[in-house]
Amino acid sequence: MLIKGKKIAIVGGGPGGLTLARLLQLKGANVKVYERDVNKNVRVQGATLDLHIESGLKALEAAGLMDAFKENYRPGADKFCIVDNNATIFYNEHADEGAKADFGSEHFRPEIDRGPLRNLLLASLQENTVVWDSQFQSMTQTEACWKLEFKNGSTAFADLVIGADGANSKIRPFITPIKAYYAGVTAVEGNVYDSETTTPKIHALLQGGKIFAFGGEKSLIVSSKGDGSLAFYASYKTDENWITANGIDFADKTQVFNWFKKDFPEWTELWYELFDNDKSYFFPRQIHSMPLDQTWEALPNLTMLGDAAHLMPPFAGEGVNMAMLDALELSECITSDEFTDVQSAIAAYEKQMRVRAAGAAKASLDNTEALHAPDSLQFMTSMFLQQPDQIN
């Protein structure tokens, strides 16, 4: 095996990095995951994740974790309703008998919260695989080995380093100078605890699933979570410097609420529940994408996966799925007898990864434009209604 006797360092303990660690350990590899979180009990934020049969679920199957996934996913959380800015329902999957699907169906995309997904992946790893409180700072190459340095002052050595450290990857610049570009849309992410009592009207509309709301070239996506909270993204087209130029203190809930009322003036007061309460907090996020035609020369002892390799907008649900499929394909390449050396294995992985990810990113970019267009409501409902021309 190409990696026999080699020390492997995975920088980043998200779904992609942890999936890769699990797959490599099944092949007998010596692997460590360096994660910046202080410990495994740090709260995992963000919306739920929907896994796809051809990517995320495929990786879990290869990792022997489908039973664990089925014990932790949230049945019904994949169902959604499509509404306009006045919360008028145009499509309700909860009431659509023809929308039923289950494991084995290409149309079934089961949802799981980020925390339970991370926990089941962590539980599958050998003890002390993850080195917590290890925020990557820099690394230098000594002969054929990398010396990694972390913010806490610790160091580590590895024969092969894999960057799984997300959108703002510090590993990526060691591989390529290509950077992500602004995709034209900015989102304000919000999280609300105890949605049943804090946002009762929206909680009822959610029915334990998702809401896709559209109006005035703006989008609002709300997701329920298994702990009783919800996450949402209010997004629209803005200048690239909007976050720094708008003067809003996003830690000040009143300022954020005033922003929503000002910039989403045509949206009904039902949505105010998300902002006008004591259990919300917010983060502004620019939406970026890597160029679809990016390329670089493969290195002998360094590669990357997930958002570090191919950041894309979130509007096709492909990010985590591509990362987990990256993990599967990379693990297969570097443990294969087909290649004469690790560099050839990395080159094969990166070539197929870039092509596949470019297709997913193109779909994500197309959806980014469609969901913030004047006819976004029609675009979404036309996917599910037999007579979309009846939509007003």
VENZI-V518069 format. One record per backbone hydrogen bond with DSSP energy under -1.0 kcal/mol. NH is the residue of the N-H (numbers start at 1). CO is the residue of the C=O. E is the energy in kcal/mol with one decimal. If there is no record, write none. Layout:
# VENZI-V518069
NH & CO & E
NH & CO & E
This chain:
# VENZI-V518069
4 & 1 & -1.9
6 & 3 & -2.1
8 & 30 & -2.4
9 & 160 & -2.9
10 & 32 & -3.0
11 & 162 & -2.6
12 & 34 & -2.2
18 & 14 & -2.6
19 & 15 & -2.2
20 & 16 & -2.2
21 & 17 & -2.2
22 & 18 & -2.3
23 & 19 & -2.5
24 & 20 & -2.6
25 & 21 & -2.4
26 & 22 & -1.7
28 & 25 & -1.5
29 & 24 & -2.4
32 & 8 & -2.3
33 & 129 & -2.5
34 & 10 & -3.0
35 & 131 & -1.9
42 & 39 & -1.3
49 & 112 & -2.6
51 & 110 & -2.2
55 & 52 & -1.4
57 & 52 & -2.5
59 & 55 & -2.3
60 & 56 & -1.9
61 & 57 & -2.3
62 & 58 & -2.1
63 & 59 & -1.7
64 & 61 & -1.3
65 & 60 & -2.8
69 & 65 & -2.3
70 & 66 & -2.6
71 & 67 & -1.3
72 & 69 & -1.3
73 & 69 & -2.1
74 & 111 & -2.8
77 & 74 & -2.2
79 & 76 & -1.3
81 & 210 & -1.6
82 & 91 & -2.8
83 & 212 & -2.7
84 & 88 & -1.5
87 & 84 & -2.2
90 & 82 & -3.3
91 & 82 & -1.5
93 & 80 & -2.8
95 & 92 & -1.3
96 & 93 & -1.1
99 & 96 & -1.6
105 & 102 & -2.2
108 & 105 & -1.3
112 & 49 & -2.3
117 & 113 & -1.8
118 & 114 & -2.5
119 & 115 & -2.7
120 & 116 & -2.3
121 & 117 & -1.8
122 & 118 & -2.8
123 & 119 & -2.4
125 & 122 & -1.5
129 & 126 & -1.6
131 & 33 & -3.6
133 & 37 & -3.5
134 & 35 & -3.0
137 & 149 & -2.8
138 & 149 & -1.5
140 & 147 & -2.0
142 & 145 & -3.4
145 & 142 & -2.4
146 & 158 & -3.1
147 & 140 & -3.2
148 & 156 & -3.2
149 & 138 & -3.0
150 & 154 & -2.4
151 & 135 & -2.8
153 & 150 & -2.1
156 & 148 & -1.9
158 & 146 & -2.1
159 & 7 & -2.0
160 & 7 & -1.9
161 & 301 & -2.0
162 & 9 & -2.7
163 & 303 & -2.8
164 & 11 & -2.8
169 & 166 & -1.4
174 & 171 & -1.9
175 & 172 & -2.5
176 & 172 & -2.5
181 & 289 & -2.9
183 & 287 & -3.0
186 & 236 & -2.5
187 & 285 & -3.3
188 & 234 & -2.7
189 & 283 & -3.4
190 & 232 & -2.7
191 & 281 & -1.9
192 & 230 & -2.5
193 & 279 & -1.9
195 & 228 & -2.8
198 & 194 & -2.6
199 & 195 & -2.0
203 & 199 & -2.8
204 & 200 & -2.0
205 & 201 & -1.7
206 & 202 & -2.3
207 & 203 & -1.6
209 & 206 & -1.7
210 & 79 & -1.8
211 & 222 & -2.4
212 & 81 & -2.6
213 & 220 & -2.6
214 & 83 & -1.6
215 & 218 & -1.8
219 & 235 & -2.5
220 & 213 & -2.3
221 & 233 & -2.1
222 & 211 & -2.3
223 & 231 & -3.2
224 & 209 & -2.4
225 & 229 & -2.1
228 & 225 & -1.8
230 & 192 & -2.1
231 & 223 & -2.4
232 & 190 & -2.7
233 & 221 & -2.1
234 & 188 & -2.2
235 & 219 & -2.8
236 & 186 & -1.9
238 & 184 & -1.1
242 & 239 & -1.7
245 & 241 & -2.0
246 & 242 & -2.0
252 & 249 & -2.2
256 & 252 & -1.9
257 & 253 & -2.5
258 & 254 & -2.5
259 & 255 & -2.1
260 & 256 & -2.3
261 & 257 & -2.3
262 & 258 & -2.0
263 & 259 & -3.2
264 & 260 & -2.3
267 & 264 & -1.8
268 & 85 & -2.0
271 & 268 & -1.5
272 & 269 & -1.5
273 & 270 & -1.4
274 & 271 & -1.5
275 & 272 & -1.7
276 & 272 & -3.1
277 & 275 & -1.3
281 & 191 & -1.4
283 & 189 & -2.5
285 & 187 & -3.7
287 & 185 & -2.3
289 & 181 & -2.1
290 & 311 & -2.8
294 & 291 & -1.2
303 & 161 & -1.8
305 & 163 & -2.4
309 & 306 & -1.3
310 & 306 & -2.4
317 & 314 & -1.3
322 & 318 & -3.2
323 & 319 & -2.0
324 & 320 & -2.2
325 & 321 & -2.1
326 & 322 & -2.6
327 & 323 & -2.0
328 & 324 & -1.8
329 & 325 & -2.8
330 & 326 & -3.1
331 & 327 & -2.3
332 & 328 & -2.0
333 & 329 & -2.1
334 & 330 & -2.5
336 & 333 & -1.2
345 & 341 & -1.7
346 & 342 & -2.8
347 & 343 & -2.5
348 & 344 & -2.1
349 & 345 & -2.3
350 & 346 & -3.0
351 & 347 & -2.0
352 & 348 & -1.8
353 & 349 & -2.5
354 & 350 & -2.4
355 & 351 & -1.6
356 & 352 & -2.4
357 & 353 & -3.0
358 & 354 & -2.1
359 & 355 & -1.5
360 & 356 & -1.7
361 & 357 & -2.9
362 & 358 & -2.3
363 & 359 & -1.9
364 & 360 & -2.1
365 & 361 & -2.8
366 & 362 & -2.5
367 & 363 & -2.2
368 & 364 & -2.1
369 & 365 & -2.0
370 & 366 & -2.5
371 & 367 & -2.9
372 & 369 & -1.0
373 & 370 & -1.1
376 & 373 & -1.7
379 & 375 & -2.4
380 & 376 & -2.2
381 & 377 & -2.6
382 & 378 & -2.1
383 & 380 & -1.1
384 & 381 & -1.7
385 & 381 & -2.7
390 & 387 & -1.8
391 & 388 & -1.6
